[in-house]
Amino acid sequence: MQLFSESIQAFEKIQSVIFNSPEVLYQMAQCYEIIEKYKPAQKWYNVLVTRVISDPHVLYKIGNLYNKEKDETQSIH
């Protein structure tokens, strides 16, 4: 439905009830990424990676966001 701002608000409410749910964290990060707000997306992916430490998809997403921001050091890390 392309209602990403409304989706983010709904996920933030869910996040306050179900603290650090990997599914909710991923959805929030992905919504921010889609609307090209990379700093909040990075924040939520970084929180997510503390919950699912070795998930290669999440690590790829973080690296890709840093690459979009032209931060090569963080992207490679």
Secondary structure, DSSP 8 states (H G I E B T S, - for coil): ---HHHHHHHHHHHHHHSTT-HHHHHHHHHHHHHTT-HHHHHHHHHHHHHHSTT-HHHHHHHHHHHHHTT-HHHHH-
